[in-house]
């Protein structure tokens, strides 16, 4: 057979001795058609492939009668009536494999889509690192949809990551966070006010004013390069943000199923201070844990806990591990 780079030319018509079953074929110009190149194959493999084949087919020509097709046949028994030679059959087999395995490119590349995995990359499913700050969890758990206040909240929360840099170099990142929060508050103030519940609007406006003043104070702290005063001020400003977001909640967001109507329900939030005494250790002072119960997301569980607290169920109880 020819080498790997030798092109093959296949005439558009069947061999003159080949019989066809088409009675009305449309004529094509007798110019050879360039197909491509065929990679070399070991002789014994090619012989085995040819010996196992009894016929070679090529695409049917255009016909007016769809019930009939032009079929070219060849015998491999080496008789005088052979339609194709061994070489021609080998070429036909190789070209058939190439036509099957190579996708056509008839000018469709401009409209083709890039290959992508069926399952999207797992990184798309992860929007960011998990939230561990309890205050941030409570803020994001509120049943509100106000993008403007979230744009103020996010850069203030990012100050925590900025402070992880050692020394006063962290203040440069903190300053960018503060400027971003101030710009978001200025540009989105009207949208924030429009999201406040009517019954809580007055308190929300006062809290927004405190937030604006606090951002200016934090900017001065950064200019004074007072790193230690940044975190306490950040916590204060985030408390203002949380208060504004709570003032956006108007009533309870959904109906509790009727089967729980006879149980204590917490339709909102409640704060419980739990004092813990350390047993057999007089050197340690009593600890006070502040628990915020989120009735917006767990009204039945939170309501049951509040009911037990009011009935003094936990008073004097040892902590069970």
Secondary structure, 3 states (H helix, E strand, C coil): CCCCCCEEEECCCCCCCCCCCCCCECCCCCCCEEEEECCCCCHHHHHHHHHCCCCCCCCCCCECCCCCCCCCCCCCCCCCCCCCCHHHHHHHHHHHHHHHHCCCCCCCHHHCCCCCCCCCCHHHHCCCCCCCCHHHHHHHCCCCCCHHHHHHHHHHHHHHHHCCCCHHHHHHHHHHHHHHHHHHHHHHHHHHHHCCCHHHHHHHHHHHHHHHHHHHHHHHHHHCCCCHHHHHHHHHHHHHHHHHHHCCCCCCCCCCCHHHCCCCCCCCEEEEEEEECCCCCCCCCCEEEEEEEECCCCHHHHHHHHHHHHCCCCCCCCCCC
